[in-house]
Amino acid sequence: MKLPIKVLIVEDQRMFREGIRNRLEQESDILVVGEAASAEEALGLLAQVQPSVAIVDIRLRGMSGLELVRLLRQQHPHLKLLVLTGYDFDQYVRAAVRLGIDGYLLKDAPQETLVQAVREVAEGGAVLPSPIASKVIRSYSQERPAIGRSQPDELTLREIDVVELMSQGLRNMEIAQHLSISAKTVESHVASIMSKLGAGSRTEAVRVAVERGLIK
């Protein structure tokens, strides 16, 4: 008899996490062995629940989902990693693919698509819907600059988090609380963002980030 696919869900939104669990538990060949609201909680659960597939959101409080993916790929190379997120920014997608994920789905995908994705990655396949695959191809083609043309500095994933919160009107202290980092660290990120984007103000930094497709 074939063993069920053991799944760990890493998602900080409780209702969404429970919705995933409820849907997956309807399948006889899938067993949800654990849930975590943070990367740190997920790392603590791994040895205990020993999942074969981890469903990971990119945006988590504290350590980001991509930082978690990097650690999981290093420490648990046989674990299948399926990113499930609401973000399809080019840099997120490209970073996730570079880290060696097995699948990337958006949260608005039909639940049946998620179920099939879990099965696909568990069997050693890859899941990358056409719109996401197009972003990967486009972003890699953009990495090949014309001869003699310099590329603008890319924002780090954490800087993208910060500039997106800036676009929502949050000040440094509020951003620090949201990301569970210090206000001084936020100040450093903001300065770096403005430098990389060639912006003279927070408002201009947000505008340039939107124009480049880094945030919506």
C-alpha positions in Angstrom: 0.0 0.0 0.0 1.4 3.4 -1.0 2.3 5.7 1.9 0.5 9.1 2.0 2.2 12.3 1.1 3.2 14.0 4.3 2.7 17.8 4.1 3.9 20.6 6.3 2.1 24.0 5.8 4.0 27.2 6.6 1.6 30.1 6.4 1.2 33.0 8.8 -2.5 33.7 8.0 -4.4 31.3 10.3 -7.6 31.2 8.3 -5.8 30.6 5.0 -3.6 27.9 6.6 -6.6 26.1 8.0 -8.3 26.3 4.6 -5.3 24.6 2.9 -5.3 21.9 5.6 -9.1 21.3 5.3 -8.8 20.9 1.5 -5.8 18.6 1.6 -7.2 16.4 4.3 -10.1 15.5 1.9 -7.6 13.5 -0.1 -6.8 9.9 1.0 -3.3 10.1 -0.3 -2.3 13.3 1.5 -1.6 13.6 5.2 -1.0 17.1 6.8 1.5 16.4 9.5 2.1 19.9 10.7 1.3 23.6 10.5 3.6 26.6 11.2 2.9 30.3 11.4 6.6 31.2 11.0 9.8 30.0 9.6 11.2 29.5 13.0 8.3 27.3 14.0 8.6 25.3 10.9 12.3 24.6 11.5 11.4 23.4 15.0 8.8 21.0 13.6 10.7 19.4 10.8 12.5 16.7 12.8 9.3 15.8 14.6 6.9 15.5 11.7 9.3 14.6 8.8 7.2 15.9 5.9 7.9 14.9 2.3 6.4 18.2 1.0 6.6 21.7 2.5 4.1 24.3 1.3 5.7 27.7 2.1 4.5 31.3 1.8 7.1 33.8 0.8 5.9 36.6 3.2 6.3 35.5 6.8 7.0 37.6 9.9 10.6 37.4 11.0 12.5 35.2 8.8 11.1 35.3 5.2 9.7 32.4 3.4 12.6 32.5 0.9 15.2 32.5 3.7 13.4 29.4 5.0 13.5 27.8 1.6 17.2 28.4 1.4 17.8 26.7 4.8 15.5 23.8 3.9 17.2 23.2 0.6 20.6 23.1 2.4 19.5 21.1 5.5 16.9 18.9 4.0 17.8 18.4 0.3 15.2 15.7 -0.3 12.3 17.7 1.0 10.0 18.9 -1.8 9.4 22.7 -1.7 6.2 24.2 -3.0 5.9 28.0 -2.7 2.3 29.2 -2.3 2.0 33.0 -2.2 0.1 36.0 -3.3 3.1 37.6 -4.9 4.3 37.1 -8.5 6.9 39.9 -8.6 9.8 38.9 -11.0 12.4 39.1 -8.3 10.5 36.8 -5.9 9.9 34.2 -8.7 13.5 34.3 -9.9 14.9 34.1 -6.4 12.7 31.1 -5.5 13.7 29.3 -8.7 17.3 29.9 -8.0 16.9 28.4 -4.6 15.7 25.2 -6.1 12.0 25.1 -5.3 9.9 22.4 -6.9 6.9 24.5 -7.5 5.5 28.0 -7.4 1.7 28.7 -7.1 -0.3 31.8 -6.5 -2.9 31.8 -3.7 -5.7 32.5 -6.1 -5.1 29.2 -7.9 -8.1 26.8 -7.7 -7.8 24.4 -4.7 -7.7 21.4 -7.1 -4.6 22.9 -8.7 -2.9 23.0 -5.3 -3.9 19.3 -4.6 -2.4 18.3 -8.0 0.7 20.4 -7.4 1.4 18.6 -4.1 1.1 15.3 -5.9 3.3 16.4 -8.8 6.2 17.7 -6.6 5.9 14.6 -4.4 6.5 12.5 -7.4 9.6 14.5 -8.4 7.9 16.8 -10.9 8.0 20.5 -11.1 5.0 23.0 -11.0 5.4 26.3 -12.7 2.2 27.7 -14.2 2.6 29.4 -17.6 2.3 33.1 -16.3 5.0 32.3 -13.7 7.2 30.5 -16.2 7.0 33.5 -18.5 8.2 35.7 -15.7 11.2 33.4 -15.2 12.1 33.4 -18.8 11.7 37.2 -19.1 13.7 38.0 -16.0 16.6 35.8 -17.0 16.7 37.4 -20.5 16.8 40.8 -18.9 19.8 39.7 -16.9 21.9 39.6 -20.2 22.7 43.3 -20.6 23.9 44.8 -23.9 27.6 45.1 -24.2 28.8 48.2 -22.4 25.5 48.8 -20.7 25.5 48.6 -16.9 22.6 47.0 -15.0 20.9 48.9 -12.2 21.5 47.5 -8.7 18.7 45.1 -7.8 16.8 45.4 -4.5 17.2 42.5 -2.1 14.1 40.6 -1.2 14.0 42.3 2.2 14.3 45.7 0.5 11.3 44.8 -1.7 9.4 44.0 1.5 10.3 47.4 2.9 9.5 49.4 -0.2 6.1 47.6 -0.5 5.2 48.6 3.0 6.5 52.2 2.3 4.0 52.2 -0.6 1.2 51.5 2.0 2.2 54.7 3.9 3.9 52.9 6.8 6.7 54.8 8.6 9.9 53.2 9.7 8.7 52.1 13.2 5.6 50.5 11.7 7.6 48.7 9.1 10.0 47.5 11.8 7.1 46.1 13.8 5.5 44.4 10.8 8.8 42.7 9.7 10.0 42.0 13.3 13.2 43.9 12.7 14.7 47.0 14.4 13.8 50.6 13.3 17.6 51.1 12.7 17.6 48.2 10.3 14.6 49.7 8.4 16.5 53.0 8.2 19.4 51.2 6.6 17.1 49.4 4.1 15.4 52.7 3.2 18.7 54.4 2.5 19.8 51.5 0.4 16.5 51.4 -1.5 16.7 55.1 -2.3 20.4 54.8 -3.4 19.7 51.8 -5.7 16.6 53.4 -7.2 18.2 56.8 -7.6 15.4 58.4 -5.6 15.6 61.6 -3.6 12.6 60.8 -1.4 10.5 57.9 -0.1 7.7 58.9 -2.5 10.0 58.8 -5.5 11.4 55.5 -4.4 8.0 54.0 -4.3 7.2 55.4 -7.7 10.3 54.0 -9.3 9.7 50.6 -7.7 6.2 50.5 -9.2 7.6 51.6 -12.6 10.1 48.8 -12.5 7.5 46.2 -11.6 9.1 45.5 -8.2 5.8 46.2 -6.4 2.2 46.8 -7.5 
